[in-house]
Amino acid sequence: MGLFISWIAGLVRRRPTRLVGATIGVGLALALLACLGSFVDSSVKTMTARTISGLPIDWQILLNSRADERAVRAAVHETDPKAEMETIEYADVPGLVAKTGETVQTTGRAAVLGIEAAYKKTFPTEIAPMAGSDKGVLAAQQTAANLHVSVGDMVTIQRPGGLPPADVRIDGIISLPDAGSIFQKFGAAPTSAAR
């Protein structure tokens, strides 16, 4: 031990600049490794968040008219406690009609969705506002283009089962980036009804 102390003391007396230089070099190398580790950790977290944010909604459950929504939610949460769920009500309608100027445009069968504000908070990338409000009666971009309508125009919803048509005023135009996922139906029985 005494030999080591005398060697250090001699090194400090005879070569102080080399000792300071070596100390600074080791310190810089450790600082570089710490910065590199922090960068890698931050990048992994950021890449994961970016990757997940771009995913469409995983899957949907179509409830028939006799299904108990609370029981279904409980079963899903039992399977995956972190699952996020929101209810969308929808109706298949015979068509939509819009009278703009001198022309009348109609669509074939269409789907009308009833979406609560909580859905947009839970799944913020599923509905992208394009024009007008992001609340009220919203028309999908493709539907608005087919009907030649914009914000403020009237659209008539033809309803099934002999119900009278419903007139609505368009409050906003939206894009549905994952419309295929939203309207996809898996294993729906022909007699099942939307809830």
C-alpha positions in Angstrom: 0.0 0.0 0.0 2.8 2.4 0.9 4.4 1.7 -2.5 1.2 2.6 -4.3 0.8 5.9 -2.4 4.4 6.9 -3.1 4.0 6.1 -6.8 0.8 8.3 -7.0 2.6 11.1 -5.1 5.6 10.9 -7.6 3.2 10.8 -10.6 1.4 14.0 -9.3 4.8 15.8 -8.7 6.5 14.8 -12.0 3.7 14.4 -14.5 0.7 16.6 -13.4 -0.4 17.5 -16.9 -0.6 13.9 -18.0 -2.5 12.9 -14.9 -5.0 15.8 -15.4 -5.3 14.9 -19.1 -6.0 11.3 -18.4 -8.6 12.2 -15.7 -10.3 14.5 -18.2 -10.2 11.8 -20.9 -11.8 9.2 -18.6 -14.4 11.7 -17.5 -15.3 12.6 -21.1 -15.5 8.9 -22.0 -17.9 8.3 -19.1 -20.0 11.3 -20.0 -20.2 10.2 -23.6 -21.4 6.7 -22.5 -24.0 8.2 -20.2 -25.3 10.5 -23.0 -25.4 7.6 -25.5 -27.3 5.4 -23.0 -29.8 8.3 -22.4 -30.2 8.8 -26.1 -30.9 5.1 -26.8 -33.4 4.9 -23.9 -35.2 8.0 -25.1 -35.2 6.8 -28.7 -36.7 3.4 -27.8 -39.5 5.1 -25.8 -40.2 7.6 -28.6 -40.2 5.0 -31.4 -42.6 2.8 -29.5 -45.0 5.6 -28.8 -44.9 6.7 -32.5 -45.4 3.1 -33.7 -48.4 2.5 -31.4 -50.0 5.9 -32.2 -50.3 4.9 -35.9 -52.1 1.7 -35.3 -55.8 1.5 -36.2 -58.3 0.3 -33.6 -57.7 -3.4 -33.0 -61.1 -5.0 -33.2 -64.8 -4.4 -32.6 -67.6 -6.3 -31.0 -70.9 -6.2 -32.7 -73.6 -6.7 -30.1 -76.9 -8.2 -31.1 -80.1 -6.7 -29.6 -80.2 -9.2 -26.7 -76.5 -8.7 -25.6 -75.7 -7.1 -22.2 -73.1 -4.5 -23.0 -71.9 -4.4 -19.3 -71.3 -8.1 -19.4 -69.3 -7.9 -22.6 -67.2 -5.0 -21.3 -66.5 -7.0 -18.1 -65.4 -10.1 -20.2 -63.1 -8.0 -22.3 -61.5 -6.3 -19.3 -61.1 -9.7 -17.7 -59.2 -10.8 -20.8 -57.2 -7.5 -21.2 -57.4 -5.1 -18.2 -55.7 -2.3 -20.2 -58.3 -2.5 -23.1 -59.9 0.8 -24.0 -63.5 0.6 -25.2 -66.1 3.1 -26.4 -69.6 2.4 -27.7 -70.6 3.5 -31.2 -74.2 3.3 -32.3 -74.9 2.9 -35.9 -77.7 2.3 -38.3 -77.7 1.0 -41.9 -79.9 3.3 -44.0 -81.2 2.9 -47.5 -79.4 6.0 -48.6 -78.6 9.7 -48.3 -80.0 12.5 -50.5 -78.7 16.1 -51.0 -80.2 18.8 -53.1 -77.5 21.4 -54.1 -78.4 24.1 -56.6 -80.3 22.5 -59.5 -79.1 19.0 -58.9 -80.0 16.1 -56.6 -77.4 13.6 -55.5 -78.2 10.3 -53.9 -76.2 7.5 -52.4 -76.9 3.8 -52.2 -77.0 2.1 -48.8 -75.1 4.0 -46.1 -74.2 3.8 -42.5 -75.0 6.5 -40.0 -72.8 6.5 -36.8 -73.6 7.9 -33.4 -70.3 8.7 -31.7 -70.0 10.4 -28.3 -67.3 12.9 -27.5 -65.5 10.4 -25.3 -64.7 8.3 -28.4 -62.6 11.1 -29.9 -60.6 11.4 -26.6 -60.0 7.7 -26.4 -59.2 7.2 -30.1 -57.9 10.6 -31.3 -56.5 9.4 -34.6 -59.8 7.8 -35.8 -61.6 11.0 -36.7 -59.7 13.8 -38.4 -61.5 17.2 -38.8 -61.1 18.7 -42.2 -63.6 21.6 -42.5 -66.1 23.2 -40.1 -66.8 22.0 -36.6 -65.7 18.7 -35.1 -69.0 18.4 -33.3 -72.6 17.9 -34.4 -73.5 16.3 -37.7 -70.3 15.3 -39.5 -70.0 14.0 -43.0 -67.1 11.8 -44.1 -65.0 13.3 -46.8 -66.0 10.7 -49.5 -69.7 11.0 -48.6 -69.5 14.8 -48.8 -67.8 14.6 -52.2 -70.4 12.1 -53.5 -73.3 14.3 -52.4 -71.5 17.6 -53.4 -72.2 19.0 -49.9 -70.2 21.2 -47.6 -70.6 22.8 -44.2 -74.1 24.2 -43.8 -75.8 22.1 -46.5 -78.8 19.9 -45.8 -78.8 16.2 -46.2 -81.8 13.9 -46.0 -81.3 10.5 -44.4 -83.7 7.9 -45.8 -84.7 5.7 -42.9 -85.6 2.0 -43.1 -88.9 0.4 -42.0 -91.2 3.0 -43.3 -89.8 5.7 -41.0 -90.0 9.2 -42.4 -86.8 10.7 -43.8 -84.7 12.9 -41.4 -83.2 16.2 -42.6 -79.8 17.2 -41.0 -77.5 20.2 -41.5 -73.8 19.4 -42.0 -71.7 21.0 -39.3 -68.3 19.6 -40.4 -66.4 17.4 -42.9 -64.1 14.8 -41.5 -61.7 12.1 -42.6 -61.8 8.6 -41.3 -58.3 7.3 -41.8 -59.2 3.8 -40.7 -62.7 3.6 -42.1 -62.1 0.0 -43.2 -61.5 -0.9 -39.6 -64.4 1.1 -38.3 -67.0 -0.5 -40.6 -65.5 -4.0 -40.6 -67.9 -6.6 -39.3 -66.6 -10.0 -38.1 -68.9 -12.9 -37.7 -72.1 -10.8 -37.6 -75.2 -13.0 -37.7 -77.6 -11.9 -40.4 -80.3 -11.2 -37.7 -78.0 -9.2 -35.3 -78.8 -5.6 -34.8 -76.4 -2.8 -33.9 -76.4 -1.2 -30.5 
